[in-house]
Amino acid sequence: MAEESNSLDLNLWLNREIIPRQNRLKAKFWNILSDVGNEIDLEALLEIHPKSRGLKLSKGNDLLGYPYQVLDLIRDFSPNDGLNIRVLNWFGHGLFLFVLIGKNHSKAPLIELTQQNWQFDLSESPWDYPEIILKGASSNLPTLNEVENSPFYQWHKVIEISSATEIKTKILDELINLNQILSEKMG
């Protein structure tokens, strides 16, 4: 039964446990992403992309009303020749790995990423996660026309998690695999 739009859920409002519980969960994920960042070899990132600006961990509270956390590696967001690797933890939706490669990057591993089950993003913006994730604006077999007409090259992959103990390992495994693809092609 739907609530009236002008009613207030006073039980939720007075529930003292909800916000601290959510904050504890966000802090645990923040620590996991921080640990992942600390295990990344910054020299290896420079070999892949000499313009690397290192890592950055950031967070927000409202991506379609849900909190999110982001770990960016390399951080060169140029749509022409940049490179960025992003781990997105979007509460209520999941954990995702994105790689943004400048459209004019001569060594973009287009085929290699497709062969490793990455989805090529078809949104108009690399930051339109609702369009990419929720509306499925991506392709596992992009056409030549889709690739050529995209204003940027971006792929994403869902990081499947079945238990809390495997989160850090799964993220690191995916990053190691991605870094291997990038270093073989771009390093």
C-alpha positions in Angstrom: 0.0 0.0 0.0 1.5 3.3 -1.1 1.9 6.1 1.5 0.3 9.5 0.9 2.8 11.9 -0.4 2.1 14.4 2.4 2.4 11.9 5.3 5.5 11.6 7.4 6.9 8.3 8.5 7.4 9.2 12.1 8.6 5.7 13.0 11.5 6.0 10.5 12.1 9.6 11.7 12.5 8.4 15.3 14.5 5.3 14.6 17.8 6.1 16.2 19.5 3.0 14.7 19.1 3.5 11.0 21.5 6.4 10.4 24.3 5.0 12.6 23.9 1.6 11.0 24.2 3.1 7.5 27.2 5.2 8.6 29.0 2.1 10.0 28.4 0.4 6.7 29.7 3.4 4.7 32.8 3.5 7.0 33.5 -0.2 6.4 33.3 0.2 2.6 35.5 3.4 2.8 38.1 1.4 4.6 38.0 -1.4 2.0 38.4 1.1 -0.8 41.2 2.8 1.1 43.0 -0.6 1.6 42.6 -1.3 -2.1 44.1 2.0 -3.0 47.0 1.4 -0.7 47.8 -1.9 -2.5 47.9 -0.3 -5.9 51.4 0.2 -7.4 51.6 3.8 -8.4 54.7 3.3 -10.5 52.8 0.7 -12.6 50.1 3.3 -13.2 52.7 5.7 -14.4 54.0 3.1 -16.8 50.5 2.7 -18.2 49.8 6.4 -18.4 52.6 8.9 -17.7 50.1 11.7 -17.0 48.7 9.7 -14.0 47.7 11.9 -11.0 47.6 9.0 -8.6 44.6 7.9 -6.6 41.6 9.7 -5.1 38.9 8.4 -2.8 35.7 10.4 -2.7 32.1 10.1 -1.7 28.7 11.5 -2.2 25.2 11.1 -0.6 22.9 11.5 -3.5 23.1 9.5 -6.7 19.4 9.1 -7.4 19.0 9.3 -3.6 21.6 6.7 -2.7 25.1 7.3 -1.2 28.1 6.3 -3.3 31.9 6.0 -2.9 34.5 6.3 -5.7 38.1 5.2 -5.9 39.7 6.8 -9.0 43.1 5.6 -10.3 45.2 7.6 -12.8 42.7 10.5 -12.9 43.3 11.9 -16.4 39.7 12.5 -17.5 40.5 14.0 -21.0 37.9 12.6 -23.4 40.6 12.8 -26.1 43.7 11.1 -24.7 43.0 10.5 -21.0 42.8 7.4 -18.9 40.9 6.8 -15.7 40.0 3.7 -13.7 37.1 4.0 -11.3 35.7 1.7 -8.7 32.1 2.8 -7.9 30.4 1.5 -4.8 26.8 2.6 -5.3 24.7 1.7 -2.2 21.5 -0.2 -3.2 22.9 -1.0 -6.6 26.3 -2.7 -6.4 30.0 -2.4 -7.0 31.3 -1.5 -10.5 34.6 -1.0 -12.2 34.9 1.5 -15.0 37.7 2.4 -17.4 37.6 5.6 -19.3 40.0 5.9 -22.2 40.4 9.0 -24.4 38.8 8.6 -27.8 42.1 9.5 -29.6 44.2 7.2 -27.5 46.2 5.2 -30.1 46.6 2.1 -27.9 43.1 1.7 -26.5 42.5 -2.0 -25.9 39.0 -2.1 -27.5 39.1 -5.8 -28.5 40.9 -7.0 -25.4 38.3 -5.4 -23.0 35.4 -6.9 -25.1 37.0 -10.3 -24.9 37.2 -10.0 -21.1 33.4 -9.4 -20.8 33.5 -5.7 -20.3 30.5 -3.7 -21.4 31.1 -0.7 -23.7 29.1 2.2 -22.5 26.7 4.0 -24.8 25.6 6.9 -22.7 26.2 10.5 -23.7 28.2 11.1 -20.6 30.7 8.8 -18.8 29.2 9.9 -15.5 25.6 9.0 -16.3 25.6 5.9 -14.1 21.8 5.7 -13.9 21.7 5.5 -17.8 24.6 3.0 -18.0 23.7 0.8 -15.0 19.9 1.0 -14.6 18.9 1.6 -18.2 21.5 -0.7 -19.7 23.1 1.9 -22.0 26.0 -0.5 -22.8 26.9 -3.3 -25.1 29.0 -6.4 -24.7 29.5 -6.4 -28.5 29.6 -2.8 -29.7 29.3 -2.2 -33.4 32.0 -0.2 -35.2 29.4 2.6 -35.6 28.8 2.7 -31.9 32.5 2.9 -31.1 33.2 5.5 -33.8 30.2 7.7 -32.8 30.9 7.6 -29.0 32.4 10.9 -27.7 34.6 8.8 -25.3 35.6 5.2 -24.8 34.3 3.7 -21.6 33.7 0.2 -20.4 32.3 -1.1 -17.2 32.1 -4.4 -15.3 30.0 -5.4 -12.4 32.0 -6.8 -9.5 29.9 -9.7 -8.3 30.0 -10.1 -4.5 28.5 -13.0 -2.6 30.1 -12.5 0.8 31.6 -9.6 2.8 34.9 -11.3 3.2 35.6 -11.4 -0.6 34.9 -7.7 -1.4 38.5 -6.5 -1.2 39.9 -9.5 -3.0 37.3 -9.3 -5.8 38.1 -5.6 -6.4 41.9 -6.3 -6.4 41.5 -9.3 -8.8 39.5 -7.2 -11.3 42.0 -4.3 -11.0 45.0 -6.7 -11.5 43.3 -8.1 -14.6 42.5 -4.7 -16.0 46.0 -3.4 -15.3 47.4 -6.4 -17.1 45.3 -5.6 -20.2 46.2 -1.9 -20.1 49.9 -2.5 -19.5 50.2 -5.1 -22.4 48.5 -2.7 -24.8 49.3 0.7 -23.5 52.4 0.4 -21.2 
